[in-house]
Amino acid sequence: GSSLPTTVLPFILRGISLIGINSVTKDTEVRERAWSDLAELASGLPLETMATTIELDSALSWAPTVLEGATRGRIVVNVRA
């Protein structure tokens, strides 16, 4: 379904903005243009610096670093590596 029971408190505490687009009622052309514009804006972001990809067998060694809050961005676990 479309229900998402959650709280915004963790985002507020971390100073994170939740920004969304409600494009359901817009014509397809308008939605495609909006998403195209967003993709263009995101192409200039240093996305590779926002996440670190690790292999599954090194996940346990990363756990202390994550629990200490000493990471920046996201840790993506590549389960196929």
N, CA, C and O atoms as a GROMACS GRO file, in nm:
protein
  324
    1GLY      N    1   0.082  -0.119   0.000
    1GLY     CA    2   0.000   0.000   0.000
    1GLY      C    3   0.086   0.125   0.000
    1GLY      O    4   0.208   0.118  -0.010
    2SER      N    5   0.022   0.237   0.011
    2SER     CA    6   0.094   0.364   0.010
    2SER      C    7   0.116   0.420   0.150
    2SER      O    8   0.169   0.530   0.165
    3SER      N    9   0.076   0.346   0.252
    3SER     CA   10   0.092   0.390   0.390
    3SER      C   11   0.237   0.372   0.435
    3SER      O   12   0.299   0.269   0.407
    4LEU      N   13   0.289   0.472   0.504
    4LEU     CA   14   0.425   0.465   0.556
    4LEU      C   15   0.424   0.517   0.699
    4LEU      O   16   0.448   0.636   0.722
    5PRO      N   17   0.397   0.429   0.796
    5PRO     CA   18   0.394   0.472   0.936
    5PRO      C   19   0.536   0.492   0.987
    5PRO      O   20   0.612   0.397   1.003
    6THR      N   21   0.572   0.617   1.012
    6THR     CA   22   0.708   0.647   1.057
    6THR      C   23   0.707   0.778   1.135
    6THR      O   24   0.603   0.842   1.148
    7THR      N   25   0.820   0.816   1.186
    7THR     CA   26   0.835   0.942   1.256
    7THR      C   27   0.947   1.022   1.190
    7THR      O   28   1.043   0.965   1.138
    8VAL      N   29   0.935   1.152   1.193
    8VAL     CA   30   1.038   1.237   1.134
    8VAL      C   31   1.142   1.279   1.238
    8VAL      O   32   1.239   1.347   1.203
    9LEU      N   33   1.124   1.241   1.363
    9LEU     CA   34   1.215   1.283   1.469
    9LEU      C   35   1.362   1.252   1.441
    9LEU      O   36   1.446   1.340   1.462
   10PRO      N   37   1.399   1.131   1.395
   10PRO     CA   38   1.541   1.107   1.367
   10PRO      C   39   1.598   1.203   1.262
   10PRO      O   40   1.715   1.242   1.270
   11PHE      N   41   1.517   1.241   1.166
   11PHE     CA   42   1.563   1.334   1.063
   11PHE      C   43   1.582   1.474   1.122
   11PHE      O   44   1.681   1.541   1.092
   12ILE      N   45   1.489   1.516   1.205
   12ILE     CA   46   1.498   1.647   1.269
   12ILE      C   47   1.624   1.655   1.356
   12ILE      O   48   1.696   1.754   1.352
   13LEU      N   49   1.649   1.550   1.434
   13LEU     CA   50   1.765   1.549   1.523
   13LEU      C   51   1.897   1.555   1.447
   13LEU      O   52   1.997   1.605   1.500
   14ARG      N   53   1.897   1.505   1.325
   14ARG     CA   54   2.020   1.505   1.244
   14ARG      C   55   2.026   1.622   1.147
   14ARG      O   56   2.120   1.634   1.069
   15GLY      N   57   1.925   1.708   1.150
   15GLY     CA   58   1.924   1.824   1.062
   15GLY      C   59   1.904   1.788   0.916
   15GLY      O   60   1.954   1.857   0.827
   16ILE      N   61   1.830   1.680   0.891
   16ILE     CA   62   1.807   1.633   0.754
   16ILE      C   63   1.672   1.684   0.706
   16ILE      O   64   1.572   1.675   0.777
   17SER      N   65   1.670   1.737   0.585
   17SER     CA   66   1.545   1.782   0.525
   17SER      C   67   1.482   1.669   0.445
   17SER      O   68   1.550   1.601   0.368
   18LEU      N   69   1.353   1.650   0.465
   18LEU     CA   70   1.279   1.553   0.384
   18LEU      C   71   1.207   1.631   0.276
   18LEU      O   72   1.116   1.709   0.304
   19ILE      N   73   1.247   1.609   0.155
   19ILE     CA   74   1.190   1.683   0.043
   19ILE      C   75   1.130   1.582  -0.054
   19ILE      O   76   1.195   1.485  -0.091
   20GLY      N   77   1.008   1.606  -0.094
   20GLY     CA   78   0.944   1.513  -0.185
   20GLY      C   79   0.869   1.586  -0.295
   20GLY      O   80   0.852   1.708  -0.292
   21ILE      N   81   0.825   1.509  -0.389
   21ILE     CA   82   0.748   1.563  -0.500
   21ILE      C   83   0.618   1.484  -0.509
   21ILE      O   84   0.620   1.362  -0.521
   22ASN      N   85   0.507   1.553  -0.504
   22ASN     CA   86   0.377   1.490  -0.522
   22ASN      C   87   0.333   1.520  -0.665
   22ASN      O   88   0.272   1.624  -0.692
   23SER      N   89   0.365   1.429  -0.755
   23SER     CA   90   0.338   1.454  -0.896
   23SER      C   91   0.224   1.368  -0.951
   23SER      O   92   0.202   1.364  -1.072
   24VAL      N   93   0.153   1.301  -0.862
   24VAL     CA   94   0.048   1.208  -0.906
   24VAL      C   95  -0.059   1.276  -0.990
   24VAL      O   96  -0.108   1.218  -1.087
   25THR      N   97  -0.094   1.398  -0.955
   25THR     CA   98  -0.204   1.466  -1.026
   25THR      C   99  -0.157   1.544  -1.148
   25THR      O  100  -0.238   1.609  -1.214
   26LYS      N  101  -0.030   1.539  -1.178
   26LYS     CA  102   0.024   1.615  -1.292
   26LYS      C  103   0.025   1.528  -1.418
   26LYS      O  104   0.030   1.405  -1.411
   27ASP      N  105   0.021   1.595  -1.532
   27ASP     CA  106   0.028   1.525  -1.660
   27ASP      C  107   0.163   1.456  -1.674
   27ASP      O  108   0.262   1.496  -1.612
   28THR      N  109   0.166   1.352  -1.754
   28THR     CA  110   0.290   1.277  -1.776
   28THR      C  111   0.403   1.367  -1.824
   28THR      O  112   0.516   1.352  -1.779
   29GLU      N  113   0.373   1.459  -1.913
   29GLU     CA  114   0.476   1.549  -1.965
   29GLU      C  115   0.539   1.632  -1.854
   29GLU      O  116   0.661   1.650  -1.851
   30VAL      N  117   0.457   1.682  -1.763
   30VAL     CA  118   0.507   1.763  -1.651
   30VAL      C  119   0.593   1.678  -1.559
   30VAL      O  120   0.699   1.722  -1.514
   31ARG      N  121   0.548   1.556  -1.530
   31ARG     CA  122   0.624   1.466  -1.443
   31ARG      C  123   0.758   1.430  -1.506
   31ARG      O  124   0.861   1.431  -1.438
   32GLU      N  125   0.758   1.398  -1.634
   32GLU     CA  126   0.883   1.362  -1.701
   32GLU      C  127   0.981   1.479  -1.700
   32GLU      O  128   1.101   1.459  -1.682
   33ARG      N  129   0.931   1.599  -1.720
   33ARG     CA  130   1.018   1.716  -1.719
   33ARG      C  131   1.075   1.738  -1.578
   33ARG      O  132   1.194   1.768  -1.563
   34ALA      N  133   0.991   1.723  -1.476
   34ALA     CA  134   1.037   1.741  -1.338
   34ALA      C  135   1.146   1.641  -1.303
   34ALA      O  136   1.248   1.677  -1.245
   35TRP      N  137   1.124   1.514  -1.336
   35TRP     CA  138   1.223   1.412  -1.304
   35TRP      C  139   1.350   1.430  -1.386
   35TRP      O  140   1.459   1.402  -1.338
   36SER      N  141   1.336   1.476  -1.508
   36SER     CA  142   1.453   1.505  -1.591
   36SER      C  143   1.535   1.618  -1.530
   36SER      O  144   1.658   1.612  -1.526
   37ASP      N  145   1.466   1.722  -1.484
   37ASP     CA  146   1.535   1.834  -1.420
   37ASP      C  147   1.608   1.789  -1.294
   37ASP      O  148   1.721   1.830  -1.269
   38LEU      N  149   1.543   1.703  -1.214
   38LEU     CA  150   1.607   1.652  -1.093
   38LEU      C  151   1.730   1.567  -1.127
   38LEU      O  152   1.833   1.577  -1.059
   39ALA      N  153   1.719   1.486  -1.230
   39ALA     CA  154   1.833   1.404  -1.270
   39ALA      C  155   1.950   1.491  -1.313
   39ALA      O  156   2.065   1.460  -1.284
   40GLU      N  157   1.919   1.600  -1.383
   40GLU     CA  158   2.025   1.691  -1.426
   40GLU      C  159   2.092   1.758  -1.307
   40GLU      O  160   2.214   1.772  -1.303
   41LEU      N  161   2.011   1.799  -1.209
   41LEU     CA  162   2.068   1.861  -1.088
   41LEU      C  163   2.154   1.762  -1.012
   41LEU      O  164   2.261   1.797  -0.963
   42ALA      N  165   2.108   1.638  -1.001
   42ALA     CA  166   2.181   1.537  -0.925
   42ALA      C  167   2.310   1.496  -0.994
   42ALA      O  168   2.402   1.447  -0.929
   43SER      N  169   2.318   1.515  -1.126
   43SER     CA  170   2.439   1.473  -1.197
   43SER      C  171   2.561   1.553  -1.154
   43SER      O  172   2.674   1.508  -1.174
   44GLY      N  173   2.541   1.670  -1.097
   44GLY     CA  174   2.653   1.751  -1.051
   44GLY      C  175   2.695   1.723  -0.908
   44GLY      O  176   2.793   1.779  -0.860
   45LEU      N  177   2.622   1.635  -0.839
   45LEU     CA  178   2.654   1.604  -0.700
   45LEU      C  179   2.766   1.500  -0.693
   45LEU      O  180   2.774   1.411  -0.778
   46PRO      N  181   2.850   1.511  -0.594
   46PRO     CA  182   2.958   1.412  -0.578
   46PRO      C  183   2.905   1.285  -0.512
   46PRO      O  184   2.942   1.253  -0.398
   47LEU      N  185   2.819   1.212  -0.582
   47LEU     CA  186   2.751   1.097  -0.524
   47LEU      C  187   2.848   0.990  -0.476
   47LEU      O  188   2.820   0.919  -0.379
   48GLU      N  189   2.962   0.977  -0.543
   48GLU     CA  190   3.058   0.874  -0.503
   48GLU      C  191   3.116   0.902  -0.364
   48GLU      O  192   3.167   0.810  -0.300
   49THR      N  193   3.109   1.026  -0.317
   49THR     CA  194   3.159   1.058  -0.183
   49THR      C  195   3.051   1.044  -0.077
   49THR      O  196   3.079   1.058   0.042
   50MET      N  197   2.929   1.016  -0.119
   50MET     CA  198   2.818   1.005  -0.024
   50MET      C  199   2.794   0.863   0.022
   50MET      O  200   2.711   0.840   0.111
   51ALA      N  201   2.864   0.767  -0.035
   51ALA     CA  202   2.846   0.627   0.003
   51ALA      C  203   2.977   0.552  -0.012
   51ALA      O  204   3.061   0.583  -0.096
   52THR      N  205   2.992   0.452   0.073
   52THR     CA  206   3.107   0.363   0.065
   52THR      C  207   3.053   0.223   0.041
   52THR      O  208   2.967   0.176   0.116
   53THR      N  209   3.102   0.156  -0.060
   53THR     CA  210   3.058   0.020  -0.090
   53THR      C  211   3.158  -0.078  -0.031
   53THR      O  212   3.279  -0.067  -0.053
   54ILE      N  213   3.106  -0.173   0.046
   54ILE     CA  214   3.191  -0.275   0.108
   54ILE      C  215   3.140  -0.412   0.066
   54ILE      O  216   3.026  -0.427   0.022
   55GLU      N  217   3.226  -0.512   0.080
   55GLU     CA  218   3.185  -0.650   0.051
   55GLU      C  219   3.124  -0.711   0.176
   55GLU      O  220   3.155  -0.671   0.288
   56LEU      N  221   3.037  -0.808   0.156
   56LEU     CA  222   2.966  -0.871   0.267
   56LEU      C  223   3.062  -0.928   0.371
   56LEU      O  224   3.036  -0.916   0.491
   57ASP      N  225   3.172  -0.988   0.328
   57ASP     CA  226   3.263  -1.049   0.425
   57ASP      C  227   3.339  -0.947   0.509
   57ASP      O  228   3.405  -0.986   0.606
   58SER      N  229   3.332  -0.818   0.475
   58SER     CA  230   3.397  -0.716   0.558
   58SER      C  231   3.297  -0.638   0.643
   58SER      O  232   3.334  -0.543   0.712
   59ALA      N  233   3.170  -0.676   0.637
   59ALA     CA  234   3.066  -0.603   0.710
   59ALA      C  235   3.090  -0.604   0.861
   59ALA      O  236   3.071  -0.502   0.927
   60LEU      N  237   3.129  -0.718   0.915
   60LEU     CA  238   3.153  -0.725   1.060
   60LEU      C  239   3.267  -0.636   1.104
   60LEU      O  240   3.262  -0.578   1.212
   61SER      N  241   3.370  -0.623   1.022
   61SER     CA  242   3.481  -0.536   1.061
   61SER      C  243   3.442  -0.388   1.054
   61SER      O  244   3.505  -0.305   1.119
   62TRP      N  245   3.340  -0.355   0.975
   62TRP     CA  246   3.291  -0.217   0.967
   62TRP      C  247   3.196  -0.183   1.082
   62TRP      O  248   3.176  -0.066   1.112
   63ALA      N  249   3.138  -0.284   1.146
   63ALA     CA  250   3.036  -0.261   1.249
   63ALA      C  251   3.081  -0.165   1.359
   63ALA      O  252   3.005  -0.074   1.391
   64PRO      N  253   3.199  -0.180   1.419
   64PRO     CA  254   3.240  -0.086   1.524
   64PRO      C  255   3.246   0.059   1.475
   64PRO      O  256   3.207   0.151   1.547
   65THR      N  257   3.295   0.077   1.355
   65THR     CA  258   3.303   0.212   1.298
   65THR      C  259   3.165   0.273   1.282
   65THR      O  260   3.144   0.390   1.313
   66VAL      N  261   3.072   0.193   1.233
   66VAL     CA  262   2.934   0.241   1.215
   66VAL      C  263   2.871   0.272   1.350
   66VAL      O  264   2.807   0.376   1.367
   67LEU      N  265   2.888   0.182   1.448
   67LEU     CA  266   2.828   0.202   1.580
   67LEU      C  267   2.888   0.323   1.653
   67LEU      O  268   2.820   0.385   1.734
   68GLU      N  269   3.012   0.356   1.624
   68GLU     CA  270   3.075   0.474   1.685
   68GLU      C  271   3.030   0.603   1.617
   68GLU      O  272   3.060   0.713   1.665
   69GLY      N  273   2.959   0.589   1.507
   69GLY     CA  274   2.916   0.708   1.433
   69GLY      C  275   3.030   0.774   1.358
   69GLY      O  276   3.025   0.894   1.329
   70ALA      N  277   3.131   0.696   1.324
   70ALA     CA  278   3.250   0.751   1.259
   70ALA      C  279   3.245   0.737   1.107
   70ALA      O  280   3.348   0.749   1.040
   71THR      N  281   3.128   0.712   1.053
   71THR     CA  282   3.116   0.702   0.907
   71THR      C  283   3.051   0.828   0.853
   71THR      O  284   2.984   0.901   0.926
   72ARG      N  285   3.071   0.851   0.726
   72ARG     CA  286   3.007   0.964   0.660
   72ARG      C  287   2.928   0.907   0.542
   72ARG      O  288   2.981   0.828   0.464
   73GLY      N  289   2.804   0.947   0.531
   73GLY     CA  290   2.720   0.896   0.423
   73GLY      C  291   2.667   0.758   0.454
   73GLY      O  292   2.645   0.723   0.570
   74ARG      N  293   2.648   0.681   0.352
   74ARG     CA  294   2.590   0.548   0.365
   74ARG      C  295   2.696   0.441   0.342
   74ARG      O  296   2.794   0.461   0.269
   75ILE      N  297   2.674   0.327   0.405
   75ILE     CA  298   2.756   0.210   0.380
   75ILE      C  299   2.667   0.114   0.300
   75ILE      O  300   2.563   0.069   0.348
   76VAL      N  301   2.709   0.083   0.179
   76VAL     CA  302   2.634  -0.008   0.092
   76VAL      C  303   2.708  -0.141   0.092
   76VAL      O  304   2.826  -0.148   0.059
   77VAL      N  305   2.636  -0.247   0.128
   77VAL     CA  306   2.697  -0.380   0.132
   77VAL      C  307   2.667  -0.451   0.001
   77VAL      O  308   2.551  -0.477  -0.032
   78ASN      N  309   2.772  -0.482  -0.073
   78ASN     CA  310   2.759  -0.555  -0.198
   78ASN      C  311   2.756  -0.704  -0.165
   78ASN      O  312   2.860  -0.764  -0.139
   79VAL      N  313   2.638  -0.763  -0.167
   79VAL     CA  314   2.624  -0.903  -0.128
   79VAL      C  315   2.667  -0.998  -0.238
   79VAL      O  316   2.677  -1.119  -0.216
   80ARG      N  317   2.693  -0.946  -0.356
   80ARG     CA  318   2.734  -1.031  -0.468
   80ARG      C  319   2.885  -1.037  -0.487
   80ARG      O  320   2.935  -1.114  -0.569
   81ALA      N  321   2.958  -0.957  -0.412
   81ALA     CA  322   3.104  -0.953  -0.429
   81ALA      C  323   3.169  -1.072  -0.362
   81ALA      O  324   3.291  -1.086  -0.366
   0.00000   0.00000   0.00000
